[in-house]
Amino acid sequence: MAFLANALARVKPSATIAVTQMARELKARGKDVISLSVGEPDFDTPQNIKDAAAAAIGRGETKYTPVAGIPALRDAIAAKFKRENGLSYKPAQVIVGTGGKHVLFNALMATLNPGDEVVIPAPYWVSYPEMVALCGGTPVIVKAGIETDYKLTAEALERAITPRTKWFIFNSPSNPSGAAYTRTEMKALTDVLLRHPHVWVLTDDIYEHLVFGDFVYHTPAQVEPALYGRTLTVNGVSKSYAMTGWRIGYAAGPEELIKAMDMIQGQQTSGACSIAQWAAVEALNGPQDFIATSRKAFEERRDLVVSMLNQAKGLQCPKPEGAFYVYPSCAALIGKRAPSGNVISSDEEFVMELLATEGVATVHGSAFGLGPNFRVSYATSNKLLEEACKRIQRFCAELR
Ligand SMILES: Cc1ncc(COP(=O)(O)O)c(C=O)c1O
């Protein structure tokens, strides 16, 4: 009898391990490494949110909470969906989990049976296909390449849907590309979904607030109200309020699905941390000026990074609408020789060689299902970003 579960054979180890490990070793040897691989805002959590957590501790809010979340937070989430997305949910249609990741996992756990397919556009957030596989489903990857600014077309979505499709996972703005769908682009996809009533929509809106310029954010159930009854809208406080460590995510959708997720959570975590839930109430109900401040900082950094990367020989970097990532193509550099003598034969080798020579850590695109590309997170200071981009330019210029 095998000791480890068969389910483990269905998941891959994290594709970023090699880069992270090498960055750690280089740092330990004293090399000046700039990390552009992190997936969290570099800002501190706003003070009013920290104060709300301290006050919750003071009041003794330190016990188990209802599994689906404290009533004050479920109310605040319902109010947020109404205010910002025009979506009406009763608190009973809302669930709070230990991060958006946990909520997504529970939704898949509650619904997938062997043979169920889940359509995932690539480049994708690394966890989607792994979670689907762990829950016994089959990920169906559909490429959305640089030619469409990493956005899925209606035709590609139509082709990917089969009678076995259970979910379509949608993520705008996207990790890793930063691409965000306009209302028109989203409508083209929701029109396809209208023709396939057996397909549910799992929309991951975690980067909702990080959109730039005059871009107006939309979520699928808002663009196509007819999908409301088969959409789970997932969001969280991690990225919008610099609260990654507090581990609060949430979702709203049909009551039957929320009940099923509640049942799983009841046997699993018994609900999220009480103190973090009170902090999230303040994040959603309190002053919202932090969002505008962080959005402005990220927009400036996006412009800096896109401009500098497009000046690097052989890179092509589309300008995304949101999140804090860019996803340049390094296709023109594959097959070139680095000063070390190594030939760059894949995006993974590009990233490893860049790290070894210039001490800049990024993540290769093949980890996100679409390459040759690499992901740059610009959640760090302008000074470090400028220095890192200079190093990337130098690295690219020296490839022959
Ligand atoms: C696309 C996407 N969804 C969900 C998450 C999960 O966020 P959290 O679990 O911190 O709420 C992340 C975090 O990196 C992400 O990039």
PDBQT file of the ligand as one rigid body, heavy atoms in Angstrom, charges set to zero:
ROOT
HETATM    1  C1  LIG A 501      -4.779  35.357  -9.940  1.00  0.00    +0.000 C 
HETATM    2  C2  LIG A 501      -4.715  35.135  -8.476  1.00  0.00    +0.000 A 
HETATM    3  N1  LIG A 501      -5.791  34.639  -7.858  1.00  0.00    +0.000 NA
HETATM    4  C3  LIG A 501      -5.804  34.412  -6.544  1.00  0.00    +0.000 A 
HETATM    5  C4  LIG A 501      -4.687  34.669  -5.787  1.00  0.00    +0.000 A 
HETATM    6  C5  LIG A 501      -4.765  34.317  -4.314  1.00  0.00    +0.000 C 
HETATM    7  O1  LIG A 501      -4.746  35.364  -3.484  1.00  0.00    +0.000 OA
HETATM    8  P1  LIG A 501      -5.041  35.170  -1.924  1.00  0.00    +0.000 P 
HETATM    9  O2  LIG A 501      -5.128  33.717  -1.638  1.00  0.00    +0.000 OA
HETATM   10  O3  LIG A 501      -3.919  35.851  -1.230  1.00  0.00    +0.000 OA
HETATM   11  O4  LIG A 501      -6.361  35.861  -1.689  1.00  0.00    +0.000 OA
HETATM   12  C6  LIG A 501      -3.532  35.161  -6.366  1.00  0.00    +0.000 A 
HETATM   13  C7  LIG A 501      -2.307  35.389  -5.577  1.00  0.00    +0.000 C 
HETATM   14  O5  LIG A 501      -1.217  35.481  -6.064  1.00  0.00    +0.000 OA
HETATM   15  C8  LIG A 501      -3.552  35.414  -7.761  1.00  0.00    +0.000 A 
HETATM   16  O6  LIG A 501      -2.482  35.912  -8.392  1.00  0.00    +0.000 OA
ENDROOT
TORSDOF 0
